Amino acid sequence: MPGTDAGNAHKLEKSIEAFDSDHRTIIDYLLTHKNCNGRIGTVGMCLGGHLALRCAMEPEVIAGVCLFATDVHKGSLGKDGDDSLARISKGFGEAELTMVFGKQDNHVPPPGRKLIYEALSEVDVDFQWLELNAQHAFVRDELSKGRYDPSLSNIVYQAMFEVFKRRLQLGLGSSGKVTPQKAPGPEC
């Protein structure tokens, strides 16, 4: 597919600093937006799941949903590779993560998922881990190569909506403490 091929080329040609600069620019913009309450969340799938994980490491981000985050276990994002797995050990500030994978994910096989899970478990990060009986990218109904599962997708969307509503809109963390907001307004 042309779009998939272009995306795969970009993930190998773009520097990791450029990826990080992109999410930093978006965070800075959102924090100045009149409707932003100061609570920032991130979500992505596949390559976007990896980028959402990196974005969740920013101090302003308090919720991250990472679906089938590719390449984290291999350190192969960007033209010179990435340090995402190592950066996990530095923590996540206030971010709560929801990590989603398919048990039959050929892009993030069991040993790779184990590396990511263990890295998250070794630091003081609040996270949920959801592995469902599915392939990689099972929530995408277009171009999913026959992997789309609407029932399992619904479970994933409900988990995502729950963490975003609780953290971004209501300002509640799993620890029960309230996350301050800058001013009344909808979530970012």
TAPEUR-V319365 format. One record per residue. RES is the residue in one small letter. NEAR is the number of other C-alpha atoms within 8 Angstrom. Layout:
# TAPEUR-V319365
res: {RES/RES}
near: {NEAR/NEAR}
This chain:
# TAPEUR-V319365
res: {m/p/g/t/d/a/g/n/a/h/k/l/e/k/s/i/e/a/f/d/s/d/h/r/t/i/i/d/y/l/l/t/h/k/n/c/n/g/r/i/g/t/v/g/m/c/l/g/g/h/l/a/l/r/c/a/m/e/p/e/v/i/a/g/v/c/l/f/a/t/d/v/h/k/g/s/l/g/k/d/g/d/d/s/l/a/r/i/s/k/g/f/g/e/a/e/l/t/m/v/f/g/k/q/d/n/h/v/p/p/p/g/r/k/l/i/y/e/a/l/s/e/v/d/v/d/f/q/w/l/e/l/n/a/q/h/a/f/v/r/d/e/l/s/k/g/r/y/d/p/s/l/s/n/i/v/y/q/a/m/f/e/v/f/k/r/r/l/q/l/g/l/g/s/s/g/k/v/t/p/q/k/a/p/g/p/e/c}
near: {4/5/6/7/8/8/8/8/8/9/11/11/8/10/10/12/6/8/10/10/8/8/9/9/8/8/10/8/8/10/9/7/7/4/8/15/13/12/17/13/12/11/11/14/12/11/11/12/16/16/11/14/12/10/13/16/12/9/10/9/15/15/16/16/15/17/14/16/17/11/12/12/11/6/11/11/12/13/11/8/9/9/7/9/11/7/8/12/10/7/10/12/9/9/14/12/13/14/12/13/13/14/11/9/12/7/7/15/10/7/7/10/10/8/9/11/9/8/11/12/8/7/10/7/12/8/9/7/8/8/8/9/7/11/11/13/13/14/10/9/8/4/6/10/5/5/12/12/10/7/6/10/11/8/8/9/8/8/9/10/8/8/11/11/9/11/14/16/10/7/12/11/11/6/4/6/7/7/9/7/9/7/7/6/7/8/11/11}
